Amino acid sequence: MSLFLRIFLSFWLAAVLLAASFFVLGRYSGNQAIERHQAILQAQAEIVASIWIENGQRATMHWLFQQSAEQRPQLVNEMGQSPFKRHRPANPARGPGHGPIPINIPVSSGVERLQHGKVALVVALPSINPPHFLVKQLDPGQLHRLPMALWPLPALIIISLVSYMLATMLSRRIRELRRTVQVISAGDLTARVKLGGQDEVSALATDFNRMADRLNDILNSQRQLVSDVSHELRSPLARLRIALELAERAANPASALQRIAKEADELEQLVTDLLSLARIESGQFRLEKKTVTLCELLKRIVADAHYEGKASHRHVRLQSCSDTSIQADPVLLHSAIENVVRNALRYTPDESEVVVNLQLQHDVVCITIDDQGKGVPEQALARLFVPFARVAEARERDSGGFGLGLAITGRVIQAHGGQVSAMNRVQGGLRVSLTLPVSASDQPN
């Protein structure tokens, strides 16, 4: 049950309990008053009957009007009419319950509920024929004998109980959430909230646990990234130191200087890629979107890669291309696609080719880059787009690169609202797929 529904039903429960308590108290105190007044009226009926028999109607009338206004009943016949119409004294004293009794006729003994919460008590005079009755009307104020000062007491008790149950339920669950927050803030990122149920607090606990998992993953990734960067920097720096020592000892240091230049270029490329990845992941960069014709972009990338692959007889070919334009950052998109093409060119064997295709599929464009290398183990496919990820069986360190190119590609494609994935081809090699959204205005006619 949702938290909103629990709170809503709690207030309704309090209202229903209040109404029931007032009703029960009213009925209970009212029944006691009725029984008490009925006993008094029965005693008066016996006295009036005795006076009627012994002294007649006039004596009976005088006795009745001698009673106090609160205790004086009315005497009526079975048609509800007073027998004293001709003998009523002038300006008789009147009081509560002495007005005309609006009861159904013919009159019979018992208790009759009237309008506005009033009650009429009717008692027959014993041994009087034709029958006559004493009638007493009780107002609502005469029925409830419970002091008005005590009436708020049941309301206070009921509201306190319902509020206590509701507050206990909410505070207990929120305290559990708070304890977990305090443990995590102390540095233990493995702590999780353990709350069952289907209400909003349980949903909040689930979201909090998901957030804690994400934070833990991010921190672990940052630690791994620092470790990987340290490792990647250590290797070229060590080679630089060795090359410097060789240059100092060699009579002709030209070859050593070339090695130093190569290692410096690798360091520069690593730092450039790290800065690009950090800028993209920080969210501080902005996409400078323009209209990009994808076929023209792919032709330039393929031409440059094909030129680089000629030395090892590796070819890059644009097999098919749907004429499509999209809104994208041309510089970042060019870099993202080029990273994948160069990566495929690096791992495809000599005398083979890399095939690039572009297809329009409904509201997305799909760019696929296929190489003819050894592929990647299935369990390692998901890690291809993680920084510094390598697969030792198929992507040896000797092939070059730091494992940042595909990571940058993944972040750029995601920033454009697209997706990137990799799969092993049945005929051998790896296929990397890039999907990008196409707005309706950018689709060809």
GIJOVEN-V771749 format. One record per pair of residues at least 12 apart in sequence whose C-alpha atoms are under 6 Angstrom apart, sorted by the first residue. I is the first residue (numbers start at 1). J is the second residue. Records with the same first field share a line. If there is no record, write none. Layout:
# GIJOVEN-V771749
I = J  J
This chain:
# GIJOVEN-V771749
1 = 198  199
2 = 199
3 = 199  200
18 = 155
29 = 144
30 = 143  144
33 = 143
45 = 125
49 = 125
69 = 95
73 = 134  135  136
74 = 134  135
75 = 133  134
76 = 132  133
77 = 132
78 = 106  107
79 = 105  106
80 = 107
97 = 137  138
109 = 122  123  124
110 = 122
117 = 140
118 = 138  139  140
119 = 137  138
120 = 136  137
121 = 135  136
122 = 134  135
177 = 193
180 = 193
192 = 209
193 = 205
236 = 263
240 = 260
243 = 256
277 = 408
287 = 329
288 = 329
289 = 327  328  329
290 = 327  328
291 = 326  327
292 = 325  326
293 = 325
294 = 324  325
295 = 321
302 = 316
312 = 350
313 = 350  351
314 = 350  351  352  353
315 = 353
316 = 353  354
317 = 355
318 = 356
319 = 356  357
320 = 357
321 = 357  358
322 = 359
325 = 442
326 = 438  442
336 = 409
339 = 405
344 = 371
347 = 373
348 = 371  372  373
349 = 373
354 = 370  371
355 = 369  370
356 = 368  369
363 = 438
364 = 436  437  438
365 = 435  436
366 = 434  435
367 = 433  434
368 = 432  433
369 = 431  432
370 = 430  431
371 = 429  430
372 = 428  429
373 = 429
374 = 394  429
375 = 424  429  430
385 = 406  407
386 = 407
387 = 403  404  407
388 = 402  403  404
389 = 403
418 = 435  436
419 = 435
420 = 433  434
421 = 433
